[in-house]
Amino acid sequence: MTAHIERINIPLTSPLIIAALLFSTAACSNPSAVSTSNNKSTATESKKVSTSDSDAQTATQTTTQTETSKPDFTTKVIATFDEPWAMTALPIADNEAPKLLVTQKTGELFIVDTATGNKTKVEGIPTVAYGGQGGLGDIIVAPDFATSNTVYLSYAEAGTGSDSNKFGAKVIKATLSGLETATPTLQDITPIWQQSPKVTGQGHYSHRLLFSPDGRYLYISSGERQDKDPAQDMNGNLGKIIRLSPDGNTPTDNPFTDNELAKQFWTIGHRNVLGMAFDDSGQLWAHEMGPKGGDEFNIIEKGNNYGWPVVSNGRNYSGLDIPDHDTKPEFTAPKITWTPVISPSAMSIYVAGTHNDFPSWQGNALISGLSSKALIVVGINDDNTAAERYRYDMGERVRSVLAVDGQVWTLEDGNDAQLLRLLPK
């Protein structure tokens, strides 16, 4: 079956042109495993985008989810960006079109009116260490944003003094002031968390942010910074998923007590977690980039060790073998693994709201793919098994996906990247 995707322009403000340094691909998962094209589609181009049942290689996938339909869609171009990294929605008021917050790696934050495509730049962004996979990262709104205007951001920070030429992720909270003006600004910036230790290199920051459904806890994914061993080292917070209170303090019911730093940890043994989301039952899921093969979709449970770099269903880039998950059952195995890789970059759970553009996606995880140039739809079953239902070839590397109030947006990767609204046919 094919889905016809037609791109439709709406009036746009002129995109900000940013001088960008040449950097290596943001997807560390064997980009050569999936054929790619360098041809950028135009806004008025019509293309056939294939949708297929997936025979994704899985470690523990044992059930098949019944498919009621495979929705076709067109896409509508809302705005363009240069090296965008993340997006989130502001609270929706009076059934108006959502406004999105979109970050660019080079250090810019924009408020985007999805009805008009107008972009408003937010001032007061901290200096970021742009390069490689680093720069301005994730953004989310606080659970009490409607009254506090508080947002949380992550970014790569350069070290100073003895940490010169070293880098690490940092998380801050701030007040987004002047939201309805022409000059919104971040104010009252407060540090919340940082990677420790800072290390050389500019890859695998992860720094994805997520609040628990009740708003009591902040989850932060902390990549192992392409250094493998830190994922199992309890004296550093690299290669972990962190759980904090919104003010940055450590909850007393976190599972690890090895030392003060380890009290931050919720789970360990991670490589590069770029997507986290709670499903409609309150269960936390995350996807993770594997090395050469072995991208993962994991259920995240308190105190578990996910095995990196001891086990993986992928292989080292050198070709050296890594034991598969099933050889060491003491580590938590993924629910799905992908070889060839999809290079998962972000995740959002589809839930119907005022709109219900894609009823057959209800409760499914939507995953954006970089090297796969795809939107992947994963079904989650009541018994916490999961299976890829199908995928859409989007024709470009997809940096992010966002489901809001029953509507869906995707965000392309790189320069001249398009923010697209998916419109059901």
C-alpha positions as CSV (number, residue, x, y, z in Angstrom):
1,M,0.0,0.0,0.0
2,T,1.2,3.5,-0.7
3,A,0.4,6.8,1.0
4,H,0.2,9.8,-1.2
5,I,2.0,12.7,0.5
6,E,1.5,16.2,-1.0
7,R,3.4,19.2,0.5
8,I,1.4,22.4,0.6
9,N,3.0,25.8,1.3
10,I,1.4,28.4,3.6
11,P,2.9,31.9,4.0
12,L,6.2,31.8,5.9
13,T,8.4,34.3,7.5
14,S,11.9,34.4,6.0
15,P,14.0,31.6,7.7
16,L,16.9,32.7,9.8
17,I,20.1,31.9,7.9
18,I,22.7,30.6,10.3
19,A,26.4,30.0,9.5
20,A,26.8,26.3,10.5
21,L,29.9,24.3,11.0
22,L,30.3,21.1,9.1
23,F,29.6,18.2,11.5
24,S,29.3,14.5,11.4
25,T,25.9,12.8,11.0
26,A,23.8,13.0,14.1
27,A,22.7,9.4,13.8
28,C,25.4,7.2,15.1
29,S,23.6,4.0,14.2
30,N,25.2,2.8,10.9
31,P,23.6,5.3,8.5
32,S,24.9,3.2,5.5
33,A,22.5,0.4,6.5
34,V,19.6,2.2,4.8
35,S,19.7,3.6,1.3
36,T,19.5,7.4,1.2
37,S,18.9,10.2,-1.3
38,N,20.4,13.7,-1.3
39,N,17.6,15.2,-3.3
40,K,15.7,17.8,-1.3
41,S,12.0,17.8,-2.2
42,T,10.3,21.1,-3.0
43,A,7.3,22.4,-1.1
44,T,4.9,21.7,-4.0
45,E,6.3,18.3,-4.9
46,S,3.9,15.3,-4.8
47,K,5.5,12.0,-3.9
48,K,4.5,8.4,-3.2
49,V,5.4,7.4,0.3
50,S,5.4,3.7,1.0
51,T,3.7,2.2,4.1
52,S,4.5,-1.4,4.9
53,D,3.9,-4.0,7.4
54,S,7.1,-4.4,9.3
55,D,9.3,-7.5,9.6
56,A,11.5,-5.6,12.0
57,Q,13.9,-8.0,13.8
58,T,12.9,-8.2,17.4
59,A,14.4,-9.8,20.5
60,T,11.2,-10.5,22.4
61,Q,8.4,-9.6,20.0
62,T,5.9,-12.5,20.2
63,T,2.5,-11.0,19.5
64,T,1.0,-9.3,16.5
65,Q,-1.3,-6.3,16.9
66,T,-4.4,-6.2,14.8
67,E,-4.4,-3.4,12.3
68,T,-7.8,-1.7,11.7
69,S,-6.4,0.6,9.0
70,K,-3.3,2.2,7.6
71,P,-4.1,5.9,7.3
72,D,-2.9,7.8,4.3
73,F,-1.9,11.5,4.8
74,T,-0.7,14.6,3.1
75,T,1.8,17.0,4.6
76,K,1.5,20.7,5.0
77,V,4.7,22.8,5.3
78,I,4.4,25.1,8.3
79,A,7.9,26.7,8.6
80,T,11.5,25.9,7.9
81,F,14.5,25.8,10.3
82,D,18.3,25.3,10.2
83,E,19.5,22.3,12.3
84,P,16.4,22.0,14.5
85,W,16.6,19.5,17.4
86,A,13.4,19.4,19.4
87,M,9.9,20.7,19.6
88,T,7.1,20.9,22.2
89,A,3.7,22.4,22.3
90,L,2.5,25.3,24.5
91,P,-0.8,24.7,26.3
92,I,-3.7,25.1,23.9
93,A,-6.2,27.8,24.7
94,D,-9.7,28.2,23.3
95,N,-9.3,25.5,20.6
96,E,-6.8,27.7,18.8
97,A,-4.1,26.2,16.6
98,P,-1.2,25.0,18.8
99,K,1.9,27.1,19.2
100,L,5.2,25.2,19.3
101,L,8.6,25.8,20.8
102,V,11.3,24.7,18.4
103,T,15.1,24.6,19.2
104,Q,18.0,24.9,16.8
105,K,21.3,23.3,17.6
106,T,23.1,26.5,16.9
107,G,21.5,28.1,19.9
108,E,18.1,29.5,18.8
109,L,14.6,29.0,20.3
110,F,11.5,29.9,18.3
111,I,7.8,30.2,19.1
112,V,5.9,29.0,16.0
113,D,2.3,29.7,15.3
114,T,1.1,26.6,13.4
115,A,-1.8,28.5,12.0
116,T,0.3,31.0,10.1
117,G,3.9,29.7,10.1
118,N,5.1,32.8,11.8
119,K,8.2,32.3,13.9
120,T,9.2,34.5,16.9
121,K,12.8,34.3,18.2
122,V,13.2,34.0,22.0
123,E,16.0,36.0,23.5
124,G,18.2,35.2,26.5
125,I,19.3,31.7,25.5
126,P,22.5,30.6,27.3
127,T,25.7,30.1,25.3
128,V,25.8,26.6,23.9
129,A,28.7,24.4,22.8
130,Y,27.8,23.9,19.2
131,G,29.6,21.2,17.3
132,G,29.2,17.5,16.4
133,Q,26.0,16.3,18.0
134,G,26.1,19.2,20.6
135,G,24.3,22.5,20.8
136,L,20.9,23.6,22.1
137,G,18.9,20.4,22.7
138,D,15.5,19.6,24.2
139,I,12.8,21.8,25.5
140,I,9.6,21.0,27.6
141,V,7.1,23.1,29.5
142,A,6.6,22.7,33.2
143,P,3.4,21.0,34.4
144,D,2.3,24.3,35.9
145,F,3.3,26.4,32.8
146,A,-0.2,27.9,32.6
147,T,0.6,29.8,35.8
148,S,4.4,29.8,36.0
149,N,5.5,30.2,32.4
150,T,8.4,27.8,33.3
151,V,10.3,25.9,30.7
152,Y,13.1,23.4,30.9
153,L,15.9,23.2,28.3
154,S,19.0,21.0,27.8
155,Y,22.1,22.0,25.9
156,A,25.8,21.1,25.5
157,E,28.1,23.2,27.7
158,A,31.9,23.7,27.3
159,G,34.1,23.2,30.4
160,T,36.4,25.7,31.9
161,G,39.7,25.6,33.8
162,S,40.8,22.0,34.2
163,D,37.8,21.0,32.1
164,S,38.8,23.1,29.1
165,N,38.2,21.3,25.8
166,K,35.7,19.0,27.5
167,F,31.9,19.1,27.2
168,G,28.8,17.9,28.9
169,A,25.0,18.3,28.8
170,K,23.3,20.8,31.1
171,V,19.7,21.2,32.1
172,I,18.2,24.5,33.2
173,K,14.8,25.9,34.0
174,A,13.7,29.4,33.2
175,T,10.7,31.7,32.9
176,L,9.5,32.4,29.3
177,S,8.5,36.0,29.6
178,G,6.7,38.2,27.1
179,L,5.1,35.2,25.4
180,E,2.5,37.3,23.5
181,T,5.0,40.0,22.6
182,A,7.4,40.5,19.7
183,T,10.4,40.0,22.0
184,P,9.9,37.0,24.3
185,T,12.8,36.3,26.6
186,L,14.1,33.6,28.9
187,Q,14.5,35.0,32.4
188,D,15.3,33.7,35.9
189,I,17.6,30.9,34.6
190,T,18.3,28.3,37.2
191,P,20.6,25.3,36.8
192,I,19.0,21.9,37.4
193,W,21.5,19.2,36.4
194,Q,24.6,18.5,34.5
195,Q,26.6,15.6,33.1
196,S,29.5,14.5,35.3
197,P,32.2,14.2,34.4
198,K,32.7,16.4,31.3
199,V,34.6,14.6,28.7
200,T,36.2,15.2,25.3
201,G,34.2,14.7,22.1
202,Q,30.8,16.0,21.1
203,G,28.6,13.0,20.7
204,H,25.9,11.0,22.6
205,Y,24.7,13.8,24.9
206,S,21.2,12.4,24.7
207,H,19.8,15.1,27.1
208,R,16.1,14.3,26.4
209,L,13.7,15.7,29.0
210,L,10.3,14.4,30.2
211,F,8.0,14.9,33.1
212,S,6.1,12.1,34.7
213,P,2.3,12.2,34.0
214,D,1.6,13.5,37.5
215,G,4.2,16.2,37.1
216,R,6.2,15.2,40.2
217,Y,9.4,14.0,38.5
218,L,11.7,15.1,35.8
219,Y,13.4,12.4,33.7
220,I,16.6,13.2,31.8
221,S,18.4,10.8,29.5
222,S,22.2,11.0,29.8
223,G,24.2,9.5,27.0
224,E,27.5,7.7,27.5
225,R,29.3,10.3,25.3
226,Q,30.6,7.6,22.9
227,D,32.8,6.2,25.6
228,K,30.9,2.9,26.4
229,D,32.3,2.1,29.8
230,P,30.6,5.0,31.7
231,A,27.2,3.4,31.2
232,Q,28.2,0.8,33.9
233,D,30.2,3.2,36.1
234,M,28.3,4.2,39.2
235,N,30.7,7.1,39.9
236,G,29.5,9.1,36.9
237,N,26.0,9.9,35.5
238,L,26.8,9.1,31.9
239,G,24.8,6.3,30.2
240,K,21.9,6.6,32.6
241,I,18.3,7.8,32.8
242,I,18.1,10.3,35.6
243,R,15.1,11.0,37.8
244,L,14.8,14.2,39.8
245,S,12.2,16.5,41.3
246,P,11.3,19.6,39.3
247,D,13.7,21.7,41.4
248,G,16.6,19.4,40.7
249,N,16.7,17.6,44.0
250,T,16.9,13.8,44.3
251,P,13.8,11.9,45.2
252,T,14.3,9.6,48.2
253,D,12.7,6.6,46.5
254,N,15.3,6.4,43.6
255,P,16.7,2.9,43.5
256,F,20.5,3.4,43.7
257,T,22.4,4.3,46.8
258,D,26.0,3.6,45.8
259,N,27.0,7.2,46.3
260,E,25.4,10.7,46.2
261,L,25.7,10.9,42.4
262,A,24.2,7.5,41.9
263,K,21.1,8.5,43.9
264,Q,20.1,10.4,40.7
265,F,19.9,7.3,38.6
266,W,16.6,5.6,37.7
267,T,18.2,3.1,35.2
268,I,21.7,2.4,34.0
269,G,23.5,0.7,31.0
270,H,22.3,3.0,28.2
271,R,24.1,4.2,25.1
272,N,22.2,7.1,23.5
273,V,18.5,7.5,24.5
274,L,17.0,10.2,22.3
275,G,13.3,9.4,22.9
276,M,11.3,8.9,26.1
277,A,7.5,8.8,26.5
278,F,4.8,7.6,28.9
279,D,2.1,5.5,27.4
280,D,-1.6,6.0,28.3
281,S,-1.2,3.5,31.2
282,G,1.6,5.5,32.7
283,Q,4.4,3.1,31.6
284,L,7.7,4.7,30.6
285,W,9.2,3.7,27.2
286,A,12.5,4.8,25.6
287,H,14.3,4.1,22.3
288,E,18.0,3.9,22.0
289,M,20.5,4.1,19.2
290,G,22.6,0.9,18.8
291,P,26.1,0.8,17.4
292,K,26.3,-1.0,14.0
293,G,22.8,-2.5,14.2
294,G,20.7,-3.1,17.3
295,D,18.6,0.0,17.8
296,E,16.3,-0.6,20.7
297,F,12.8,0.0,22.0
298,N,12.8,-0.5,25.8
299,I,10.3,-0.6,28.7
300,I,12.0,1.5,31.4
301,E,11.6,0.1,34.9
302,K,13.1,1.3,38.2
303,G,16.6,0.1,38.9
304,N,17.1,-2.0,35.8
305,N,20.4,-2.3,33.9
306,Y,20.0,-2.3,30.1
307,G,23.4,-3.8,29.5
308,W,25.4,-1.4,27.3
309,P,28.3,-1.9,26.5
310,V,28.3,-5.5,27.8
311,V,25.5,-6.7,25.5
312,S,23.8,-5.4,22.3
313,N,22.1,-6.9,19.3
314,G,24.3,-4.7,17.2
315,R,28.0,-4.9,16.6
316,N,31.0,-2.6,17.1
317,Y,31.8,-0.3,14.1
318,S,35.2,-2.1,14.0
319,G,33.3,-5.3,13.3
320,L,34.1,-6.9,16.7
321,D,31.3,-8.9,18.1
322,I,29.2,-7.8,21.1
323,P,27.3,-10.6,22.9
324,D,23.6,-10.5,22.2
325,H,21.1,-9.7,24.9
326,D,19.9,-13.3,25.2
327,T,23.3,-14.4,26.3
328,K,23.2,-12.4,29.6
329,P,19.7,-12.5,31.1
330,E,20.8,-10.4,34.0
331,F,20.4,-7.4,31.8
332,T,17.0,-6.1,30.6
333,A,16.4,-7.0,27.0
334,P,14.7,-4.7,24.5
335,K,11.1,-5.3,23.4
336,I,12.1,-4.5,19.8
337,T,15.5,-4.3,18.1
338,W,16.1,-3.0,14.6
339,T,18.8,-4.3,12.2
340,P,19.1,-2.5,9.8
341,V,18.8,0.5,12.1
342,I,16.2,3.2,12.0
343,S,18.3,5.7,13.9
344,P,15.5,6.8,16.2
345,S,15.6,10.5,17.1
346,A,12.4,11.3,19.0
347,M,9.2,9.7,20.2
348,S,5.6,10.8,20.9
349,I,2.5,8.8,22.0
350,Y,-0.6,9.4,19.9
351,V,-3.6,10.2,22.0
352,A,-6.9,11.5,20.6
353,G,-8.1,14.9,21.9
354,T,-10.1,17.7,20.4
355,H,-8.9,16.2,17.1
356,N,-8.6,12.6,16.2
357,D,-6.7,12.7,12.9
358,F,-5.4,9.1,13.1
359,P,-7.8,6.9,15.1
360,S,-5.8,3.7,14.3
361,W,-2.7,5.2,15.9
362,Q,-4.4,5.6,19.3
363,G,-2.0,4.7,22.1
364,N,0.8,3.9,19.6
365,A,4.4,5.3,19.8
366,L,5.4,7.5,16.9
367,I,9.1,7.4,16.3
368,S,11.1,9.7,14.0
369,G,14.0,8.1,12.1
370,L,17.2,9.8,10.8
371,S,19.0,7.3,8.5
372,S,15.8,5.5,7.8
373,K,14.1,8.7,6.7
374,A,10.9,7.3,8.2
375,L,8.1,7.8,10.6
376,I,7.7,4.5,12.5
377,V,4.5,3.5,14.3
378,V,4.9,1.0,17.1
379,G,2.0,-0.7,18.8
380,I,2.2,-1.2,22.6
381,N,0.2,-4.1,24.0
382,D,-1.5,-4.5,27.4
383,D,1.1,-7.1,28.4
384,N,3.9,-4.6,27.7
385,T,5.0,-6.3,24.5
386,A,5.5,-4.1,21.5
387,A,5.7,-4.5,17.7
388,E,6.4,-2.2,14.8
389,R,3.1,-1.9,13.0
390,Y,4.2,-0.1,9.9
391,R,6.4,2.8,8.7
392,Y,6.2,5.7,6.3
393,D,9.0,6.7,4.0
394,M,9.2,10.5,4.5
395,G,11.9,11.1,2.0
396,E,14.1,13.1,4.4
397,R,15.9,12.5,7.7
398,V,13.3,13.1,10.4
399,R,14.6,14.8,13.6
400,S,11.4,14.9,15.6
401,V,7.8,13.9,15.8
402,L,5.1,15.4,18.1
403,A,1.5,14.3,18.7
404,V,-0.6,17.0,20.3
405,D,-4.4,16.9,20.9
406,G,-4.9,14.3,18.2
407,Q,-2.8,16.1,15.6
408,V,0.7,15.2,14.4
409,W,3.8,17.2,13.4
410,T,7.2,16.1,12.1
411,L,10.4,18.1,11.9
412,E,13.1,17.3,9.3
413,D,16.8,17.3,10.1
414,G,19.6,19.6,8.9
415,N,19.4,22.9,7.0
416,D,16.2,24.1,5.4
417,A,14.4,21.5,7.5
418,Q,10.6,21.6,7.2
419,L,8.1,21.5,10.0
420,L,5.2,19.5,8.6
421,R,1.7,18.9,9.8
422,L,0.3,15.5,8.8
423,L,-3.2,15.8,7.4
424,P,-5.3,12.6,7.2
425,K,-6.8,11.8,3.8
